[in-house]
Amino acid sequence: MNKQYEPEPRGIQTLIGNLSGKEIVIPDANSPPMPALAEPGVIFNGAKAEGFTIDSAGGYPDVRSFRRKFGLLIPATNTSMEHELWSIIFNNQGPSGLDGIGLHTSNVLTPKPQLRTEEDLLEYKRQFLEGLQAAVDTALLAQPQYLIMGMSLEHIISGLEGIRAAMADVASYSSLAWAMWHDAVAAALKGYNARRIGLLTPFDQIGNRNATRMFEDLGFEVVASVGFSCANALHIAHVPNWAKEKAIMELLATGANRLDAVVQCGTNMSLLNVTVRLEPVIGIPILGINAVLFWYALRENGTLTALQGAGRLFREF
């Protein structure tokens, strides 16, 4: 990848990710002068406002994203993930919640989101991976401090090694740390000491096979999987909640399967409300990709508060 955008030099801080144990470099989003003001400074009726100054030499924080400025990258057809993440933020306001956490979304253009055939999937893979650089360039314009990959890459890339290689390339290009699904879900399942899992996805046979391989590469046993075989990436958001609940209750979380956890892939398939409703019923965690990715990003960045309205994971780890 070739850099299309070079951010202005900024101060940095380093921290150790609470889940990964890795050193994370966090750019200072408030490096002075912030905000930079053009001469003559604050104006009133077109002339310098005497006695009214903003001393930006110390650097002022982003008014809405003063704790952490997250960049979120999602396919352009995705109407679910950003909504779910903002729901978690808005449901946990106040100084002890998520005040000062901001999301800044950049879309990856996928103009042909058909997923009916293997050829369709290969074309979608090409579109997404080739469009990722431009989306990263767009995201970097907001000077985020950490990035979230809002895509189930196991849908389009077979095998953990291939997924890691693709993400290593884009992470190096962006020069920022990322929350990635394979890392996030492994950390969540480890927290529960879970090994036997059931998968819920919007994918067809090929996508489910790829997803199963990723989890097996991570060391988990996929006992059962349900895929809704969505033939268009946009339509994933339209899978009704009753169908998700039926799949979990009747096909996955059964006595015969003896699951440790239900895991959901596909960021355009909302699961937040289903998770909150069904976890107390089935007695095992439901790990939806959107919530898990956000949990991982927050925990890695030092936000350790127990949060409400997002499932057991946010309350227990």
C-alpha positions as protocol buffer text, in pm:
chain_id: "A"
residue {
  index: 1
  type: MET
  ca { x: 0 y: 0 z: 0 }
}
residue {
  index: 2
  type: ASN
  ca { x: 121 y: 351 z: -83 }
}
residue {
  index: 3
  type: LYS
  ca { x: 46 y: 638 z: 152 }
}
residue {
  index: 4
  type: GLN
  ca { x: -206 y: 883 z: 8 }
}
residue {
  index: 5
  type: TYR
  ca { x: -225 y: 1090 z: 325 }
}
residue {
  index: 6
  type: GLU
  ca { x: 53 y: 1179 z: 564 }
}
residue {
  index: 7
  type: PRO
  ca { x: -79 y: 1306 z: 898 }
}
residue {
  index: 8
  type: GLU
  ca { x: 82 y: 1601 z: 1064 }
}
residue {
  index: 9
  type: PRO
  ca { x: 346 y: 1500 z: 1321 }
}
residue {
  index: 10
  type: ARG
  ca { x: 185 y: 1462 z: 1662 }
}
residue {
  index: 11
  type: GLY
  ca { x: 298 y: 1374 z: 2009 }
}
residue {
  index: 12
  type: ILE
  ca { x: 237 y: 1017 z: 2115 }
}
residue {
  index: 13
  type: GLN
  ca { x: 179 y: 814 z: 2426 }
}
residue {
  index: 14
  type: THR
  ca { x: 223 y: 443 z: 2468 }
}
residue {
  index: 15
  type: LEU
  ca { x: 19 y: 204 z: 2674 }
}
residue {
  index: 16
  type: ILE
  ca { x: -2 y: -171 z: 2719 }
}
residue {
  index: 17
  type: GLY
  ca { x: -320 y: -329 z: 2586 }
}
residue {
  index: 18
  type: ASN
  ca { x: -518 y: -479 z: 2873 }
}
residue {
  index: 19
  type: LEU
  ca { x: -612 y: -785 z: 2667 }
}
residue {
  index: 20
  type: SER
  ca { x: -329 y: -827 z: 2418 }
}
residue {
  index: 21
  type: GLY
  ca { x: -41 y: -726 z: 2645 }
}
residue {
  index: 22
  type: LYS
  ca { x: 108 y: -549 z: 2344 }
}
residue {
  index: 23
  type: GLU
  ca { x: 243 y: -195 z: 2337 }
}
residue {
  index: 24
  type: ILE
  ca { x: -7 y: 39 z: 2171 }
}
residue {
  index: 25
  type: VAL
  ca { x: 100 y: 375 z: 2034 }
}
residue {
  index: 26
  type: ILE
  ca { x: -171 y: 641 z: 2080 }
}
residue {
  index: 27
  type: PRO
  ca { x: -122 y: 967 z: 1887 }
}
residue {
  index: 28
  type: ASP
  ca { x: -196 y: 1286 z: 2080 }
}
residue {
  index: 29
  type: ALA
  ca { x: -506 y: 1432 z: 1917 }
}
residue {
  index: 30
  type: ASN
  ca { x: -467 y: 1758 z: 2109 }
}
residue {
  index: 31
  type: SER
  ca { x: -113 y: 1864 z: 2017 }
}
residue {
  index: 32
  type: PRO
  ca { x: -87 y: 2244 z: 2028 }
}
residue {
  index: 33
  type: PRO
  ca { x: -176 y: 2468 z: 1865 }
}
residue {
  index: 34
  type: MET
  ca { x: -523 y: 2319 z: 1897 }
}
residue {
  index: 35
  type: PRO
  ca { x: -735 y: 2468 z: 1762 }
}
residue {
  index: 36
  type: ALA
  ca { x: -508 y: 2655 z: 1524 }
}
residue {
  index: 37
  type: LEU
  ca { x: -655 y: 3001 z: 1457 }
}
residue {
  index: 38
  type: ALA
  ca { x: -595 y: 3215 z: 1150 }
}
residue {
  index: 39
  type: GLU
  ca { x: -494 y: 3576 z: 1200 }
}
residue {
  index: 40
  type: PRO
  ca { x: -623 y: 3794 z: 1357 }
}
residue {
  index: 41
  type: GLY
  ca { x: -789 y: 3530 z: 1575 }
}
residue {
  index: 42
  type: VAL
  ca { x: -1147 y: 3556 z: 1700 }
}
residue {
  index: 43
  type: ILE
  ca { x: -1337 y: 3815 z: 1495 }
}
residue {
  index: 44
  type: PHE
  ca { x: -1648 y: 4017 z: 1573 }
}
residue {
  index: 45
  type: ASN
  ca { x: -1834 y: 4179 z: 1285 }
}
residue {
  index: 46
  type: GLY
  ca { x: -1537 y: 4108 z: 1060 }
}
residue {
  index: 47
  type: ALA
  ca { x: -1273 y: 4268 z: 1286 }
}
residue {
  index: 48
  type: LYS
  ca { x: -1053 y: 4131 z: 1565 }
}
residue {
  index: 49
  type: ALA
  ca { x: -1256 y: 4079 z: 1882 }
}
residue {
  index: 50
  type: GLU
  ca { x: -1057 y: 4275 z: 2135 }
}
residue {
  index: 51
  type: GLY
  ca { x: -1017 y: 4102 z: 2468 }
}
residue {
  index: 52
  type: PHE
  ca { x: -1153 y: 3769 z: 2335 }
}
residue {
  index: 53
  type: THR
  ca { x: -880 y: 3514 z: 2288 }
}
residue {
  index: 54
  type: ILE
  ca { x: -847 y: 3137 z: 2277 }
}
residue {
  index: 55
  type: ASP
  ca { x: -499 y: 3043 z: 2391 }
}
residue {
  index: 56
  type: SER
  ca { x: -445 y: 2725 z: 2194 }
}
residue {
  index: 57
  type: ALA
  ca { x: -81 y: 2691 z: 2297 }
}
residue {
  index: 58
  type: GLY
  ca { x: -170 y: 2424 z: 2550 }
}
residue {
  index: 59
  type: GLY
  ca { x: -401 y: 2229 z: 2320 }
}
residue {
  index: 60
  type: TYR
  ca { x: -775 y: 2185 z: 2373 }
}
residue {
  index: 61
  type: PRO
  ca { x: -934 y: 1837 z: 2346 }
}
residue {
  index: 62
  type: ASP
  ca { x: -1201 y: 1736 z: 2100 }
}
residue {
  index: 63
  type: VAL
  ca { x: -1521 y: 1841 z: 2274 }
}
residue {
  index: 64
  type: ARG
  ca { x: -1702 y: 1512 z: 2201 }
}
residue {
  index: 65
  type: SER
  ca { x: -1408 y: 1267 z: 2170 }
}
residue {
  index: 66
  type: PHE
  ca { x: -1183 y: 1388 z: 2448 }
}
residue {
  index: 67
  type: ARG
  ca { x: -1108 y: 1042 z: 2592 }
}
residue {
  index: 68
  type: ARG
  ca { x: -1053 y: 841 z: 2276 }
}
residue {
  index: 69
  type: LYS
  ca { x: -1115 y: 903 z: 1909 }
}
residue {
  index: 70
  type: PHE
  ca { x: -1190 y: 572 z: 1739 }
}
residue {
  index: 71
  type: GLY
  ca { x: -1190 y: 528 z: 1363 }
}
residue {
  index: 72
  type: LEU
  ca { x: -1443 y: 266 z: 1246 }
}
residue {
  index: 73
  type: LEU
  ca { x: -1407 y: 105 z: 902 }
}
residue {
  index: 74
  type: ILE
  ca { x: -1711 y: -74 z: 762 }
}
residue {
  index: 75
  type: PRO
  ca { x: -1840 y: -179 z: 419 }
}
residue {
  index: 76
  type: ALA
  ca { x: -2054 y: 93 z: 261 }
}
residue {
  index: 77
  type: THR
  ca { x: -2355 y: -141 z: 272 }
}
residue {
  index: 78
  type: ASN
  ca { x: -2333 y: -178 z: 651 }
}
residue {
  index: 79
  type: THR
  ca { x: -2621 y: -8 z: 834 }
}
residue {
  index: 80
  type: SER
  ca { x: -2594 y: -195 z: 1166 }
}
residue {
  index: 81
  type: MET
  ca { x: -2253 y: -173 z: 1328 }
}
residue {
  index: 82
  type: GLU
  ca { x: -2222 y: 201 z: 1381 }
}
residue {
  index: 83
  type: HIS
  ca { x: -2576 y: 210 z: 1522 }
}
residue {
  index: 84
  type: GLU
  ca { x: -2500 y: -68 z: 1771 }
}
residue {
  index: 85
  type: LEU
  ca { x: -2176 y: 93 z: 1891 }
}
residue {
  index: 86
  type: TRP
  ca { x: -2340 y: 433 z: 1938 }
}
residue {
  index: 87
  type: SER
  ca { x: -2621 y: 257 z: 2127 }
}
residue {
  index: 88
  type: ILE
  ca { x: -2366 y: 122 z: 2373 }
}
residue {
  index: 89
  type: ILE
  ca { x: -2214 y: 469 z: 2412 }
}
residue {
  index: 90
  type: PHE
  ca { x: -2547 y: 643 z: 2461 }
}
residue {
  index: 91
  type: ASN
  ca { x: -2667 y: 379 z: 2708 }
}
residue {
  index: 92
  type: ASN
  ca { x: -2358 y: 436 z: 2923 }
}
residue {
  index: 93
  type: GLN
  ca { x: -2326 y: 811 z: 2964 }
}
residue {
  index: 94
  type: GLY
  ca { x: -2184 y: 996 z: 3263 }
}
residue {
  index: 95
  type: PRO
  ca { x: -1829 y: 1032 z: 3397 }
}
residue {
  index: 96
  type: SER
  ca { x: -1813 y: 666 z: 3493 }
}
residue {
  index: 97
  type: GLY
  ca { x: -1945 y: 556 z: 3153 }
}
residue {
  index: 98
  type: LEU
  ca { x: -1839 y: 638 z: 2799 }
}
residue {
  index: 99
  type: ASP
  ca { x: -1841 y: 1017 z: 2800 }
}
residue {
  index: 100
  type: GLY
  ca { x: -1567 y: 1137 z: 2568 }
}
residue {
  index: 101
  type: ILE
  ca { x: -1559 y: 822 z: 2352 }
}
residue {
  index: 102
  type: GLY
  ca { x: -1617 y: 905 z: 1985 }
}
residue {
  index: 103
  type: LEU
  ca { x: -1665 y: 701 z: 1667 }
}
residue {
  index: 104
  type: HIS
  ca { x: -1560 y: 836 z: 1328 }
}
residue {
  index: 105
  type: THR
  ca { x: -1675 y: 610 z: 1047 }
}
residue {
  index: 106
  type: SER
  ca { x: -1520 y: 554 z: 707 }
}
residue {
  index: 107
  type: ASN
  ca { x: -1690 y: 338 z: 443 }
}
residue {
  index: 108
  type: VAL
  ca { x: -1517 y: 83 z: 225 }
}
residue {
  index: 109
  type: LEU
  ca { x: -1682 y: 101 z: -117 }
}
residue {
  index: 110
  type: THR
  ca { x: -1834 y: -230 z: -223 }
}
residue {
  index: 111
  type: PRO
  ca { x: -2054 y: -134 z: -521 }
}
residue {
  index: 112
  type: LYS
  ca { x: -2138 y: -494 z: -617 }
}
residue {
  index: 113
  type: PRO
  ca { x: -2245 y: -656 z: -290 }
}
residue {
  index: 114
  type: GLN
  ca { x: -2400 y: -968 z: -447 }
}
residue {
  index: 115
  type: LEU
  ca { x: -2310 y: -1290 z: -261 }
}
residue {
  index: 116
  type: ARG
  ca { x: -2504 y: -1557 z: -451 }
}
residue {
  index: 117
  type: THR
  ca { x: -2213 y: -1755 z: -594 }
}
residue {
  index: 118
  type: GLU
  ca { x: -1847 y: -1830 z: -527 }
}
residue {
  index: 119
  type: GLU
  ca { x: -1761 y: -1587 z: -807 }
}
residue {
  index: 120
  type: ASP
  ca { x: -1967 y: -1318 z: -633 }
}
residue {
  index: 121
  type: LEU
  ca { x: -1775 y: -1376 z: -312 }
}
residue {
  index: 122
  type: LEU
  ca { x: -1440 y: -1349 z: -487 }
}
residue {
  index: 123
  type: GLU
  ca { x: -1549 y: -1022 z: -648 }
}
residue {
  index: 124
  type: TYR
  ca { x: -1669 y: -889 z: -313 }
}
residue {
  index: 125
  type: LYS
  ca { x: -1333 y: -985 z: -160 }
}
residue {
  index: 126
  type: ARG
  ca { x: -1152 y: -796 z: -437 }
}
residue {
  index: 127
  type: GLN
  ca { x: -1369 y: -488 z: -392 }
}
residue {
  index: 128
  type: PHE
  ca { x: -1325 y: -478 z: -17 }
}
residue {
  index: 129
  type: LEU
  ca { x: -950 y: -534 z: -4 }
}
residue {
  index: 130
  type: GLU
  ca { x: -882 y: -293 z: -291 }
}
residue {
  index: 131
  type: GLY
  ca { x: -1110 y: -29 z: -138 }
}
residue {
  index: 132
  type: LEU
  ca { x: -962 y: -58 z: 210 }
}
residue {
  index: 133
  type: GLN
  ca { x: -669 y: 174 z: 149 }
}
residue {
  index: 134
  type: ALA
  ca { x: -891 y: 460 z: 35 }
}
residue {
  index: 135
  type: ALA
  ca { x: -1115 y: 409 z: 339 }
}
residue {
  index: 136
  type: VAL
  ca { x: -814 y: 419 z: 571 }
}
residue {
  index: 137
  type: ASP
  ca { x: -696 y: 740 z: 403 }
}
residue {
  index: 138
  type: THR
  ca { x: -1039 y: 890 z: 466 }
}
residue {
  index: 139
  type: ALA
  ca { x: -1043 y: 774 z: 828 }
}
residue {
  index: 140
  type: LEU
  ca { x: -701 y: 924 z: 896 }
}
residue {
  index: 141
  type: LEU
  ca { x: -826 y: 1269 z: 801 }
}
residue {
  index: 142
  type: ALA
  ca { x: -1009 y: 1278 z: 1137 }
}
residue {
  index: 143
  type: GLN
  ca { x: -681 y: 1193 z: 1314 }
}
residue {
  index: 144
  type: PRO
  ca { x: -819 y: 892 z: 1504 }
}
residue {
  index: 145
  type: GLN
  ca { x: -609 y: 737 z: 1779 }
}
residue {
  index: 146
  type: TYR
  ca { x: -713 y: 375 z: 1729 }
}
residue {
  index: 147
  type: LEU
  ca { x: -895 y: 188 z: 1452 }
}
residue {
  index: 148
  type: ILE
  ca { x: -1168 y: -79 z: 1450 }
}
residue {
  index: 149
  type: MET
  ca { x: -1204 y: -320 z: 1157 }
}
residue {
  index: 150
  type: GLY
  ca { x: -1580 y: -356 z: 1120 }
}
residue {
  index: 151
  type: MET
  ca { x: -1575 y: -654 z: 885 }
}
residue {
  index: 152
  type: SER
  ca { x: -1589 y: -1032 z: 920 }
}
residue {
  index: 153
  type: LEU
  ca { x: -1280 y: -1100 z: 714 }
}
residue {
  index: 154
  type: GLU
  ca { x: -1323 y: -1475 z: 763 }
}
residue {
  index: 155
  type: HIS
  ca { x: -1619 y: -1442 z: 528 }
}
residue {
  index: 156
  type: ILE
  ca { x: -1392 y: -1354 z: 237 }
}
residue {
  index: 157
  type: ILE
  ca { x: -1050 y: -1488 z: 342 }
}
residue {
  index: 158
  type: SER
  ca { x: -1000 y: -1854 z: 421 }
}
residue {
  index: 159
  type: GLY
  ca { x: -771 y: -1929 z: 713 }
}
residue {
  index: 160
  type: LEU
  ca { x: -631 y: -1733 z: 1004 }
}
residue {
  index: 161
  type: GLU
  ca { x: -290 y: -1692 z: 840 }
}
residue {
  index: 162
  type: GLY
  ca { x: -442 y: -1514 z: 540 }
}
residue {
  index: 163
  type: ILE
  ca { x: -654 y: -1288 z: 761 }
}
residue {
  index: 164
  type: ARG
  ca { x: -355 y: -1192 z: 974 }
}
residue {
  index: 165
  type: ALA
  ca { x: -145 y: -1121 z: 666 }
}
residue {
  index: 166
  type: ALA
  ca { x: -410 y: -892 z: 517 }
}
residue {
  index: 167
  type: MET
  ca { x: -450 y: -702 z: 843 }
}
residue {
  index: 168
  type: ALA
  ca { x: -76 y: -675 z: 907 }
}
residue {
  index: 169
  type: ASP
  ca { x: -49 y: -494 z: 575 }
}
residue {
  index: 170
  type: VAL
  ca { x: -323 y: -244 z: 651 }
}
residue {
  index: 171
  type: ALA
  ca { x: -210 y: -192 z: 1012 }
}
residue {
  index: 172
  type: SER
  ca { x: 140 y: -110 z: 892 }
}
residue {
  index: 173
  type: TYR
  ca { x: -4 y: 128 z: 636 }
}
residue {
  index: 174
  type: SER
  ca { x: -213 y: 315 z: 893 }
}
residue {
  index: 175
  type: SER
  ca { x: 58 y: 327 z: 1164 }
}
residue {
  index: 176
  type: LEU
  ca { x: -216 y: 277 z: 1424 }
}
residue {
  index: 177
  type: ALA
  ca { x: -329 y: -11 z: 1643 }
}
residue {
  index: 178
  type: TRP
  ca { x: -648 y: -195 z: 1543 }
}
residue {
  index: 179
  type: ALA
  ca { x: -926 y: -396 z: 1702 }
}
residue {
  index: 180
  type: MET
  ca { x: -963 y: -700 z: 1477 }
}
residue {
  index: 181
  type: TRP
  ca { x: -1227 y: -971 z: 1505 }
}
residue {
  index: 182
  type: HIS
  ca { x: -991 y: -1268 z: 1529 }
}
residue {
  index: 183
  type: ASP
  ca { x: -804 y: -1108 z: 1821 }
}
residue {
  index: 184
  type: ALA
  ca { x: -1116 y: -975 z: 1993 }
}
residue {
  index: 185
  type: VAL
  ca { x: -1321 y: -1294 z: 1986 }
}
residue {
  index: 186
  type: ALA
  ca { x: -1024 y: -1504 z: 2097 }
}
residue {
  index: 187
  type: ALA
  ca { x: -981 y: -1275 z: 2400 }
}
residue {
  index: 188
  type: ALA
  ca { x: -1354 y: -1290 z: 2481 }
}
residue {
  index: 189
  type: LEU
  ca { x: -1372 y: -1670 z: 2455 }
}
residue {
  index: 190
  type: LYS
  ca { x: -1057 y: -1703 z: 2663 }
}
residue {
  index: 191
  type: GLY
  ca { x: -1221 y: -1494 z: 2934 }
}
residue {
  index: 192
  type: TYR
  ca { x: -1499 y: -1751 z: 2956 }
}
residue {
  index: 193
  type: ASN
  ca { x: -1262 y: -2046 z: 2916 }
}
residue {
  index: 194
  type: ALA
  ca { x: -1486 y: -2146 z: 2627 }
}
residue {
  index: 195
  type: ARG
  ca { x: -1387 y: -2417 z: 2381 }
}
residue {
  index: 196
  type: ARG
  ca { x: -1709 y: -2559 z: 2231 }
}
residue {
  index: 197
  type: ILE
  ca { x: -1887 y: -2289 z: 2031 }
}
residue {
  index: 198
  type: GLY
  ca { x: -2184 y: -2251 z: 1801 }
}
residue {
  index: 199
  type: LEU
  ca { x: -2164 y: -2007 z: 1510 }
}
residue {
  index: 200
  type: LEU
  ca { x: -2443 y: -1782 z: 1388 }
}
residue {
  index: 201
  type: THR
  ca { x: -2372 y: -1599 z: 1061 }
}
residue {
  index: 202
  type: PRO
  ca { x: -2540 y: -1439 z: 762 }
}
residue {
  index: 203
  type: PHE
  ca { x: -2310 y: -1642 z: 536 }
}
residue {
  index: 204
  type: ASP
  ca { x: -2369 y: -1924 z: 289 }
}
residue {
  index: 205
  type: GLN
  ca { x: -2190 y: -2259 z: 287 }
}
residue {
  index: 206
  type: ILE
  ca { x: -1859 y: -2112 z: 167 }
}
residue {
  index: 207
  type: GLY
  ca { x: -1864 y: -1830 z: 420 }
}
residue {
  index: 208
  type: ASN
  ca { x: -1958 y: -2063 z: 705 }
}
residue {
  index: 209
  type: ARG
  ca { x: -1683 y: -2302 z: 605 }
}
residue {
  index: 210
  type: ASN
  ca { x: -1432 y: -2015 z: 608 }
}
residue {
  index: 211
  type: ALA
  ca { x: -1560 y: -1895 z: 946 }
}
residue {
  index: 212
  type: THR
  ca { x: -1535 y: -2245 z: 1091 }
}
residue {
  index: 213
  type: ARG
  ca { x: -1178 y: -2273 z: 970 }
}
residue {
  index: 214
  type: MET
  ca { x: -1079 y: -1945 z: 1138 }
}
residue {
  index: 215
  type: PHE
  ca { x: -1217 y: -2054 z: 1473 }
}
residue {
  index: 216
  type: GLU
  ca { x: -1055 y: -2395 z: 1444 }
}
residue {
  index: 217
  type: ASP
  ca { x: -726 y: -2222 z: 1358 }
}
residue {
  index: 218
  type: LEU
  ca { x: -772 y: -2020 z: 1678 }
}
residue {
  index: 219
  type: GLY
  ca { x: -808 y: -2342 z: 1875 }
}
residue {
  index: 220
  type: PHE
  ca { x: -1185 y: -2363 z: 1925 }
}
residue {
  index: 221
  type: GLU
  ca { x: -1423 y: -2645 z: 1838 }
}
residue {
  index: 222
  type: VAL
  ca { x: -1716 y: -2543 z: 1620 }
}
residue {
  index: 223
  type: VAL
  ca { x: -1986 y: -2782 z: 1731 }
}
residue {
  index: 224
  type: ALA
  ca { x: -2265 y: -2639 z: 1515 }
}
residue {
  index: 225
  type: SER
  ca { x: -2314 y: -2350 z: 1273 }
}
residue {
  index: 226
  type: VAL
  ca { x: -2612 y: -2169 z: 1124 }
}
residue {
  index: 227
  type: GLY
  ca { x: -2581 y: -1945 z: 820 }
}
residue {
  index: 228
  type: PHE
  ca { x: -2869 y: -1740 z: 676 }
}
residue {
  index: 229
  type: SER
  ca { x: -2718 y: -1746 z: 324 }
}
residue {
  index: 230
  type: CYS
  ca { x: -2780 y: -1377 z: 254 }
}
residue {
  index: 231
  type: ALA
  ca { x: -2732 y: -1319 z: -118 }
}
residue {
  index: 232
  type: ASN
  ca { x: -2666 y: -945 z: -85 }
}
residue {
  index: 233
  type: ALA
  ca { x: -2446 y: -779 z: 179 }
}
residue {
  index: 234
  type: LEU
  ca { x: -2699 y: -497 z: 223 }
}
residue {
  index: 235
  type: HIS
  ca { x: -2977 y: -744 z: 304 }
}
residue {
  index: 236
  type: ILE
  ca { x: -2789 y: -888 z: 602 }
}
residue {
  index: 237
  type: ALA
  ca { x: -2930 y: -604 z: 812 }
}
residue {
  index: 238
  type: HIS
  ca { x: -3283 y: -722 z: 728 }
}
residue {
  index: 239
  type: VAL
  ca { x: -3258 y: -1070 z: 884 }
}
residue {
  index: 240
  type: PRO
  ca { x: -3534 y: -1052 z: 1150 }
}
residue {
  index: 241
  type: ASN
  ca { x: -3456 y: -1094 z: 1517 }
}
residue {
  index: 242
  type: TRP
  ca { x: -3707 y: -1378 z: 1552 }
}
residue {
  index: 243
  type: ALA
  ca { x: -3502 y: -1583 z: 1304 }
}
residue {
  index: 244
  type: LYS
  ca { x: -3181 y: -1520 z: 1501 }
}
residue {
  index: 245
  type: GLU
  ca { x: -3355 y: -1616 z: 1824 }
}
residue {
  index: 246
  type: LYS
  ca { x: -3499 y: -1932 z: 1668 }
}
residue {
  index: 247
  type: ALA
  ca { x: -3156 y: -2033 z: 1538 }
}
residue {
  index: 248
  type: ILE
  ca { x: -2994 y: -1982 z: 1877 }
}
residue {
  index: 249
  type: MET
  ca { x: -3265 y: -2150 z: 2081 }
}
residue {
  index: 250
  type: GLU
  ca { x: -3353 y: -2442 z: 1855 }
}
residue {
  index: 251
  type: LEU
  ca { x: -3035 y: -2516 z: 1656 }
}
residue {
  index: 252
  type: LEU
  ca { x: -2735 y: -2394 z: 1853 }
}
residue {
  index: 253
  type: ALA
  ca { x: -2783 y: -2366 z: 2232 }
}
residue {
  index: 254
  type: THR
  ca { x: -2930 y: -2714 z: 2275 }
}
residue {
  index: 255
  type: GLY
  ca { x: -2859 y: -2974 z: 2537 }
}
residue {
  index: 256
  type: ALA
  ca { x: -2710 y: -3205 z: 2277 }
}
residue {
  index: 257
  type: ASN
  ca { x: -2457 y: -2944 z: 2158 }
}
residue {
  index: 258
  type: ARG
  ca { x: -2332 y: -2857 z: 2508 }
}
residue {
  index: 259
  type: LEU
  ca { x: -2195 y: -2522 z: 2396 }
}
residue {
  index: 260
  type: ASP
  ca { x: -1973 y: -2296 z: 2602 }
}
residue {
  index: 261
  type: ALA
  ca { x: -2073 y: -1991 z: 2395 }
}
residue {
  index: 262
  type: VAL
  ca { x: -2266 y: -1875 z: 2091 }
}
residue {
  index: 263
  type: VAL
  ca { x: -2058 y: -1661 z: 1856 }
}
residue {
  index: 264
  type: GLN
  ca { x: -2205 y: -1439 z: 1583 }
}
residue {
  index: 265
  type: CYS
  ca { x: -2015 y: -1321 z: 1275 }
}
residue {
  index: 266
  type: GLY
  ca { x: -2119 y: -1057 z: 1020 }
}
residue {
  index: 267
  type: THR
  ca { x: -2107 y: -693 z: 1135 }
}
residue {
  index: 268
  type: ASN
  ca { x: -2419 y: -593 z: 939 }
}
residue {
  index: 269
  type: MET
  ca { x: -2629 y: -844 z: 1134 }
}
residue {
  index: 270
  type: SER
  ca { x: -2742 y: -668 z: 1450 }
}
residue {
  index: 271
  type: LEU
  ca { x: -2744 y: -891 z: 1757 }
}
residue {
  index: 272
  type: LEU
  ca { x: -2730 y: -652 z: 2052 }
}
residue {
  index: 273
  type: ASN
  ca { x: -3098 y: -674 z: 2149 }
}
residue {
  index: 274
  type: VAL
  ca { x: -3107 y: -1049 z: 2094 }
}
residue {
  index: 275
  type: THR
  ca { x: -2799 y: -1092 z: 2315 }
}
residue {
  index: 276
  type: VAL
  ca { x: -2946 y: -897 z: 2603 }
}
residue {
  index: 277
  type: ARG
  ca { x: -3275 y: -1085 z: 2579 }
}
residue {
  index: 278
  type: LEU
  ca { x: -3146 y: -1443 z: 2536 }
}
residue {
  index: 279
  type: GLU
  ca { x: -2831 y: -1466 z: 2749 }
}
residue {
  index: 280
  type: PRO
  ca { x: -3030 y: -1503 z: 3073 }
}
residue {
  index: 281
  type: VAL
  ca { x: -3243 y: -1769 z: 2904 }
}
residue {
  index: 282
  type: ILE
  ca { x: -2974 y: -1995 z: 2761 }
}
residue {
  index: 283
  type: GLY
  ca { x: -2722 y: -1951 z: 3044 }
}
residue {
  index: 284
  type: ILE
  ca { x: -2413 y: -1912 z: 2824 }
}
residue {
  index: 285
  type: PRO
  ca { x: -2257 y: -1600 z: 2671 }
}
residue {
  index: 286
  type: ILE
  ca { x: -2363 y: -1476 z: 2329 }
}
residue {
  index: 287
  type: LEU
  ca { x: -2070 y: -1302 z: 2165 }
}
residue {
  index: 288
  type: GLY
  ca { x: -2188 y: -1079 z: 1882 }
}
residue {
  index: 289
  type: ILE
  ca { x: -1913 y: -939 z: 1664 }
}
residue {
  index: 290
  type: ASN
  ca { x: -2003 y: -571 z: 1701 }
}
residue {
  index: 291
  type: ALA
  ca { x: -2018 y: -573 z: 2078 }
}
residue {
  index: 292
  type: VAL
  ca { x: -1705 y: -788 z: 2108 }
}
residue {
  index: 293
  type: LEU
  ca { x: -1502 y: -563 z: 1878 }
}
residue {
  index: 294
  type: PHE
  ca { x: -1604 y: -254 z: 2074 }
}
residue {
  index: 295
  type: TRP
  ca { x: -1538 y: -429 z: 2406 }
}
residue {
  index: 296
  type: TYR
  ca { x: -1189 y: -520 z: 2285 }
}
residue {
  index: 297
  type: ALA
  ca { x: -1116 y: -167 z: 2161 }
}
residue {
  index: 298
  type: LEU
  ca { x: -1230 y: -9 z: 2488 }
}
residue {
  index: 299
  type: ARG
  ca { x: -1046 y: -255 z: 2710 }
}
residue {
  index: 300
  type: GLU
  ca { x: -724 y: -231 z: 2510 }
}
residue {
  index: 301
  type: ASN
  ca { x: -740 y: 148 z: 2547 }
}
residue {
  index: 302
  type: GLY
  ca { x: -784 y: 140 z: 2923 }
}
residue {
  index: 303
  type: THR
  ca { x: -1162 y: 182 z: 2956 }
}
residue {
  index: 304
  type: LEU
  ca { x: -1235 y: -96 z: 3205 }
}
residue {
  index: 305
  type: THR
  ca { x: -1573 y: 16 z: 3338 }
}
residue {
  index: 306
  type: ALA
  ca { x: -1854 y: -240 z: 3355 }
}
residue {
  index: 307
  type: LEU
  ca { x: -2116 y: -132 z: 3100 }
}
residue {
  index: 308
  type: GLN
  ca { x: -2488 y: -194 z: 3070 }
}
residue {
  index: 309
  type: GLY
  ca { x: -2713 y: -289 z: 2780 }
}
residue {
  index: 310
  type: ALA
  ca { x: -2447 y: -475 z: 2583 }
}
residue {
  index: 311
  type: GLY
  ca { x: -2446 y: -827 z: 2723 }
}
residue {
  index: 312
  type: ARG
  ca { x: -2255 y: -1020 z: 2987 }
}
residue {
  index: 313
  type: LEU
  ca { x: -1912 y: -957 z: 2836 }
}
residue {
  index: 314
  type: PHE
  ca { x: -1920 y: -586 z: 2916 }
}
residue {
  index: 315
  type: ARG
  ca { x: -2033 y: -651 z: 3272 }
}
residue {
  index: 316
  type: GLU
  ca { x: -1803 y: -941 z: 3356 }
}
residue {
  index: 317
  type: PHE
  ca { x: -1468 y: -865 z: 3187 }
}
